[in-house]
């Protein structure tokens, strides 16, 4: 009972730590081997590659399992995992998420209210966000949808110095939407 538990824990740990195959986990007949300096050592059996890794006092790691034959490299496994985690962290740090901010308008909006909404959109665009302008129609306003398109056009024109239209005004049900992005 206890040995079964330990075996399950070891198997679970191996899968939790890494999806890479190392040393004896590599079951392929032939592998393409890359040395510790990055030089190609050629195609050889997995046993020979493991022997070379042991001789160097390092680990054999399968880095490209889908290649024909799979590519293995002689590296210090702990250091390799650390560098992979470091690269992943740096990539995540450099990544910028663009949010979509929504501004809702109505067909009977006054010019001052429109200017206030335009200033809010200008702030969002300055931060690098995309802006979705939604013109909502209710009740009898639905009969005059085609004449209200000028509101979105005026809105885009007031922001033309900092924004460009990404998606032109489009009617979807009771709303007309348009997307603006920062001018590059």
C-alpha angles and dihedrals in degrees: 000000000000093000091052089052092050092047091052090047092051092048091047091050092051091053093042094050099047147353089208121100116233135187111322093013089074105096101173121121095222131022136180106239127212117193128230091264092052097256120138112250094184136237116321141147119287090243092056091047091050090049091053090049091050090048090055091045092239139106131267109230126187103225100170109033095169096056120101103263100016115252118238128183133201106233143136099269097210092051091045092054091047092052092047090052090047093051091048091051092049091049090051091049093052092047115103120205115212114213125205113229117196127215117190122209134179127217093247097052118145122235094248091052089048090052091050091052090046090055090051090050090049090057092049092049091049089057089054098253126137115243124218113199113201123193107198122203124202131186114322091006086079090073091062101046095122093053093051095062089093089071091064091043091052090047092052091045092053089055096040092112093062105019142051127202109256096179121019120234111290130183116231114173109299095352139071114207135192131178125218128191133188116276111247 
